[in-house]
Amino acid sequence: MRVIEIIKDEKKKMVHICLDDNSKLSMYEDDYYGLGIYDKDELTSEEIIELTRKTQERLSRTLALRMILLKRRTRKEVEDKLKNEGIFSECIDVVLNELEIEGYINDDMYAKKLVKRMRSNNKSRKQIEQEFIVKGLDASKLDVIDDNNLDEVIAKNLFNKKFSGKDLSDEKVKARAYNFLKSKGFSFDVIRQYIKF
């Protein structure tokens, strides 16, 4: 395809190449000069595909790093964000694999910190499992990371905090206590340790 016009965006350090089929190819300025495209009047479809791929990979890496450096994220969170930005799937996979190798994305470490943070906020195992699903983490790894007995300790803390000194022989109070612990994701077996039915 024939190159009609070249527009430089100094602020973003991008170059936009307008082609004769009314399409526009955007790339980083250093790729434009580094690949020697500046002296071509025509681009083959293979060159256009390669330039698009290279630009997409660089753009996805930039976006991913910007997200990760602001706040730690899981692989799935970064992948979803890049897909929403319109980045090609092949480029996303390449960039995510590179970021995992470099240590920018580490789902195992993220999972451990998430469990620790949620447990310190008195969250039940079920609430943690739901957060694992939302974040795209493997919920089966929760067994390795988390101690099942913590649900009992956390339920006891929450129960004592909210219902100490309350008359549990009153059915309304008992129902409120049950519903409170159930809404926090505790199982019936854990709840019945504090509420006798």
C-alpha positions in Angstrom: 0.0 0.0 0.0 1.2 3.5 -0.8 2.1 5.9 1.9 0.2 9.2 1.4 1.1 11.2 4.5 3.1 10.9 7.7 1.9 12.7 10.8 4.2 13.0 13.8 2.7 13.3 17.3 5.6 14.8 19.3 3.8 14.8 22.6 3.1 11.0 22.5 6.2 10.2 20.5 4.1 8.4 17.9 4.0 8.5 14.1 0.8 8.0 12.1 1.2 6.7 8.6 -1.8 7.4 6.4 -2.2 4.8 3.6 -3.9 5.1 0.2 -6.8 2.8 1.3 -7.8 5.5 3.9 -6.4 3.4 6.8 -3.9 4.8 9.3 -1.0 2.9 10.9 0.2 4.2 14.2 3.6 3.3 15.8 6.1 4.5 18.2 8.6 7.0 16.7 11.7 4.9 17.5 10.1 1.9 15.8 9.5 4.1 12.8 13.1 5.2 12.5 14.6 1.9 13.8 12.8 -0.2 11.1 13.8 2.1 8.3 10.2 2.8 7.2 10.8 6.6 6.9 12.4 6.2 3.5 9.6 3.9 2.0 6.8 5.1 -0.2 5.0 1.8 -0.1 4.4 -0.9 2.6 3.7 -4.5 1.9 0.9 -6.2 3.8 3.5 -8.3 5.7 5.3 -5.1 6.8 2.0 -3.6 8.0 1.1 -6.8 9.9 4.6 -6.9 11.6 4.4 -3.1 12.4 0.9 -3.5 13.9 2.0 -6.5 16.0 5.1 -4.8 17.3 3.2 -1.6 18.2 0.5 -3.7 19.9 3.0 -5.5 22.0 4.7 -2.3 23.1 1.4 -0.6 23.8 0.2 -3.6 25.8 3.4 -3.8 27.8 3.2 0.0 28.6 -0.4 -0.3 29.7 0.2 -3.4 31.7 3.2 -1.9 33.5 1.3 1.3 34.2 -1.5 -0.8 35.8 0.8 -3.1 37.8 3.0 -0.3 39.1 0.0 1.6 40.4 -1.4 -1.5 42.2 -0.5 -5.2 42.2 -2.8 -7.2 39.9 -3.4 -10.7 38.9 -2.7 -12.0 35.4 -6.5 -12.1 34.7 -7.0 -8.5 35.7 -4.3 -7.3 33.4 -5.5 -9.5 30.6 -9.1 -8.3 30.9 -8.0 -4.6 30.9 -5.8 -5.1 27.8 -8.6 -6.9 26.0 -10.9 -3.9 26.9 -8.3 -1.6 25.3 -8.6 -3.6 22.0 -5.1 -5.2 22.1 -4.7 -8.4 20.1 -4.9 -11.7 22.1 -1.5 -12.9 20.7 0.2 -9.7 21.9 -1.4 -9.9 25.3 -0.2 -13.5 25.8 3.4 -12.6 24.8 3.5 -9.5 27.1 1.9 -11.3 30.1 4.3 -14.2 29.8 7.3 -11.7 29.7 5.9 -9.9 32.8 5.5 -13.1 34.7 9.1 -14.1 33.9 10.3 -10.7 35.0 8.3 -11.0 38.2 5.9 -8.1 37.6 3.0 -10.5 37.7 3.0 -13.3 40.4 -0.4 -14.8 41.1 1.0 -17.1 43.9 2.4 -14.1 45.8 -0.8 -12.1 45.1 -2.9 -15.0 46.4 -0.9 -15.2 49.7 -1.1 -11.5 50.3 -4.8 -11.4 49.5 -5.6 -14.2 52.0 -3.5 -12.5 54.7 -5.2 -9.2 54.1 -8.7 -10.6 54.0 -8.2 -12.7 57.1 -6.9 -9.7 59.0 -10.2 -8.0 58.0 -12.2 -11.0 59.5 -13.3 -12.4 56.1 -14.5 -16.0 55.9 -13.1 -18.7 53.7 -16.1 -18.4 51.4 -15.6 -14.7 51.0 -12.0 -15.3 50.2 -12.9 -18.0 47.6 -15.3 -15.6 45.9 -12.5 -13.0 45.7 -10.2 -15.6 44.2 -12.8 -16.2 41.5 -13.2 -12.5 40.8 -9.4 -12.0 40.6 -9.0 -15.1 38.3 -6.9 -17.0 40.9 -7.0 -20.8 41.2 -9.3 -21.4 44.2 -7.8 -24.9 44.7 -4.6 -23.2 45.9 -6.5 -21.8 48.8 -6.1 -25.1 50.7 -2.3 -24.7 50.6 -2.3 -21.1 51.6 -5.1 -20.9 54.2 -5.8 -22.7 57.4 -9.4 -24.0 57.6 -9.5 -23.5 61.4 -9.3 -19.8 61.0 -13.0 -19.6 60.1 -13.9 -20.7 63.6 -11.6 -18.1 65.2 -12.9 -15.3 63.0 -16.5 -16.3 63.5 -16.0 -16.4 67.2 -14.4 -12.9 67.1 -17.2 -11.5 65.0 -19.8 -13.2 67.1 -18.4 -11.9 70.4 -17.9 -8.4 69.0 -21.5 -8.1 67.8 -23.5 -10.3 70.2 -21.6 -10.4 73.5 -24.1 -9.7 76.3 -27.1 -10.3 74.1 -29.8 -12.8 75.2 -29.4 -15.7 72.8 -32.4 -17.5 74.3 -34.5 -14.8 72.5 -35.4 -16.3 69.1 -35.1 -12.9 67.3 -31.6 -12.3 68.6 -30.7 -15.9 67.8 -32.0 -15.4 64.2 -30.1 -12.1 63.8 -26.9 -13.7 65.0 -27.4 -16.7 62.6 -28.2 -14.4 59.7 -25.2 -12.2 60.5 -22.7 -15.1 60.5 -24.3 -16.7 57.5 -24.1 -13.4 55.5 -20.3 -13.4 56.3 -20.0 -16.7 54.6 -19.6 -19.0 57.5 -20.8 -22.6 57.2 -23.6 -24.0 59.4 -21.1 -26.2 61.2 -19.1 -23.2 62.3 -22.2 -21.1 63.2 -23.8 -23.8 65.4 -20.7 -23.7 67.7 -22.0 -20.3 68.9 -25.7 -20.6 68.4 -27.6 -23.6 69.8 -30.6 -24.6 67.8 
